[in-house]
Amino acid sequence: MESSTLARLLEPEVYARLADIEYRPADELALASRLRKSGLDPDTAAALVSQAALRLAAAEKFGPFAAGMLFTRDGLAQATRLPVAAHHAQRMLASDPQVIADLGCGLGADTMAFAGLGGTVEAVEADEVTAAIATFNLRSLDTVTVTHGRAEDYDLTRASALWLDPARRTSRADARGNATRISDPEAFSPSLSWAFTAAEQVPATGIKLGPALDHELVPPGWEAQWVSHDGDVVEVALYHGEARQEAGRNALVLGADRAVRVHESEVPAEDEDRIGELGDFLFEPDGALVRAGLVTALCAPLGARRISKPIAYLTGDRLPGGAGRALVRSFRIRDVLPAGLKPLRRALVERGVGKVVIKKRGADIVPDTVRRRLKLPPGEQATLVFTRLGEDHVVLLVDEVTDAA
Ligand SMILES: C[S@@+](CC[C@H](N)C(=O)[O-])C[C@H]1O[C@@H](n2cnc3c(N)ncnc32)[C@H](O)[C@@H]1O
């Protein structure tokens, strides 16, 4: 967004219009035209419509707070979901820091949680328009200052805790118009090596990164926490100093009503890491456990075993109870079907299956192509899992077991 557009949006009589817009994607053109007819210039009308669209999308991350905020498309894409930001705040406030520096605060989601839960925050943002929007979004929190500047220029002696969420996208868009992700940690902004050096200068540090982070990059003695929220793996956060709870890797599975944590110390020794016979159930571990490399930590508590060494599915004979339920999706195995296309088709037709949902791990297939080539006649819908049992390729016919089922 241009700074002149933001300035116009912040004019009280223009901003007031935003609350009255009932945005529906199908009405976008009509909406812009109505706003122009009411006397607004075309750029301002377009900016209001785009803010209304972003507010609607932002409710998923920010809940009711979205209705009092402004956004950029990139800023919203990069913002932490509020329940996850609240978790960051609990972690970062645990050592009771006098000042948390949030360097690269974006639109302000993490800062909002830090200050909302009682912290004093010095937020810094390198992009001028984003910094101005963050100032606006955080206007009701009187323990926050937002400065337009670079993390690298911030005086770290001011902070008793440091929060970093480095930018990991280029401004270049891919074919679908989405910003492309950067994989080289030295190209993050600020860079990962700068972040690690800065962490040595403050009592407590948290660094939010993408969940695909190479485990080798986690420095010894740090805590690396992979987090999923409502089934989506959202980040790995690295904690150091007073912000660290327990060194090493852990996975935190956040849901609406519970948080379950699994630590690497729960992973069995190699010889206990059994590959076993297929049981009655297939378990798909939460993505945070998969990314953290902690799938086998579930074997003992779930009474489960691996189906094949490199594959992140487990099998067992009973459904998980208690906290274990939050850590896996469970499927009842109805049948083991042949992996070849012709015998598979025959088996599905015999069972009256006409539509398939395809999941896969350890199988080199393209689900859409398989679905097309199966050319099934009309019939029931079923879920197929293309995977391996030991070394053998198999297709499992499964039914998901949900709490309601
Ligand atoms: C991933 S976003 C932060 C999102 C934020 N934690 C939130 O939840 O809303 C990273 C932000 O860092 C800013 N940034 C990039 N390089 C920076 C630097 N060197 N100093 C300060 N900010 C920087 C980007 O403009 C971007 O807004």
PDBQT file of the ligand as one rigid body, heavy atoms in Angstrom, charges set to zero:
ROOT
HETATM    1  C1  LIG A 501       7.045 -12.051   9.642  1.00  0.00    +0.000 C 
HETATM    2  S1  LIG A 501       6.716 -10.364   9.745  1.00  0.00    +0.000 S 
HETATM    3  C2  LIG A 501       6.321 -10.119  11.442  1.00  0.00    +0.000 C 
HETATM    4  C3  LIG A 501       4.916 -10.481  11.790  1.00  0.00    +0.000 C 
HETATM    5  C4  LIG A 501       4.553 -10.181  13.224  1.00  0.00    +0.000 C 
HETATM    6  N1  LIG A 501       5.253 -11.014  14.163  1.00  0.00    +0.000 N 
HETATM    7  C5  LIG A 501       3.051 -10.368  13.433  1.00  0.00    +0.000 C 
HETATM    8  O1  LIG A 501       2.668 -11.369  14.009  1.00  0.00    +0.000 OA
HETATM    9  O2  LIG A 501       2.286  -9.523  12.964  1.00  0.00    +0.000 OA
HETATM   10  C6  LIG A 501       8.311  -9.681   9.606  1.00  0.00    +0.000 C 
HETATM   11  C7  LIG A 501       8.340  -8.183   9.533  1.00  0.00    +0.000 C 
HETATM   12  O3  LIG A 501       9.701  -7.755   9.666  1.00  0.00    +0.000 OA
HETATM   13  C8  LIG A 501       9.907  -6.602   8.881  1.00  0.00    +0.000 C 
HETATM   14  N2  LIG A 501      11.360  -6.526   8.639  1.00  0.00    +0.000 N 
HETATM   15  C9  LIG A 501      12.099  -7.125   7.689  1.00  0.00    +0.000 A 
HETATM   16  N3  LIG A 501      13.395  -6.845   7.860  1.00  0.00    +0.000 NA
HETATM   17  C10 LIG A 501      13.474  -6.075   8.960  1.00  0.00    +0.000 A 
HETATM   18  C11 LIG A 501      14.557  -5.472   9.657  1.00  0.00    +0.000 A 
HETATM   19  N4  LIG A 501      15.798  -5.650   9.241  1.00  0.00    +0.000 N 
HETATM   20  N5  LIG A 501      14.288  -4.727  10.742  1.00  0.00    +0.000 NA
HETATM   21  C12 LIG A 501      13.004  -4.548  11.159  1.00  0.00    +0.000 A 
HETATM   22  N6  LIG A 501      11.944  -5.071  10.533  1.00  0.00    +0.000 NA
HETATM   23  C13 LIG A 501      12.178  -5.841   9.465  1.00  0.00    +0.000 A 
HETATM   24  C14 LIG A 501       9.068  -6.853   7.647  1.00  0.00    +0.000 C 
HETATM   25  O4  LIG A 501       8.735  -5.631   7.008  1.00  0.00    +0.000 OA
HETATM   26  C15 LIG A 501       7.856  -7.588   8.225  1.00  0.00    +0.000 C 
HETATM   27  O5  LIG A 501       6.822  -6.699   8.487  1.00  0.00    +0.000 OA
ENDROOT
TORSDOF 0
